[in-house]
Amino acid sequence: MKKLRDTLENYVVKAENHWKSLPVERQKFLTKVFFGGYVLITVIVIVNICVTTGQRSNTISINHIDGISKKPTEKGSKHNEIVNSSTKK
């Protein structure tokens, strides 16, 4: 785990040094590009949510949960004996 943390820390230091070595104008441009991409993705997601929820056929069905199996288990079945013996240990 320590090796992974050191590897990540070295990567972050290299990335930070590379960012600081860029000219200020390039940093400003890249910041604007990244922010613009973030805004674009956000707008796309919001529009997608509005379109999918605005459809009239969009319904949620709520049903009762029947359980794991519809067939009730018998009291003396082998499955119950195996489960009970493993949980009592």
Rosetta blueprint (number, residue, H / E / L):
1 M L
2 K H
3 K H
4 L H
5 R H
6 D H
7 T H
8 L H
9 E H
10 N H
11 Y H
12 V H
13 V H
14 K H
15 A H
16 E H
17 N H
18 H H
19 W H
20 K H
21 S H
22 L L
23 P L
24 V H
25 E H
26 R H
27 Q H
28 K H
29 F H
30 L H
31 T H
32 K H
33 V H
34 F H
35 F H
36 G H
37 G H
38 Y H
39 V H
40 L H
41 I H
42 T H
43 V H
44 I H
45 V H
46 I H
47 V H
48 N H
49 I H
50 C H
51 V H
52 T H
53 T H
54 G H
55 Q L
56 R L
57 S L
58 N L
59 T L
60 I L
61 S L
62 I L
63 N L
64 H L
65 I L
66 D L
67 G L
68 I L
69 S L
70 K L
71 K L
72 P L
73 T L
74 E L
75 K L
76 G L
77 S L
78 K H
79 H H
80 N H
81 E H
82 I H
83 V H
84 N H
85 S H
86 S H
87 T H
88 K H
89 K L
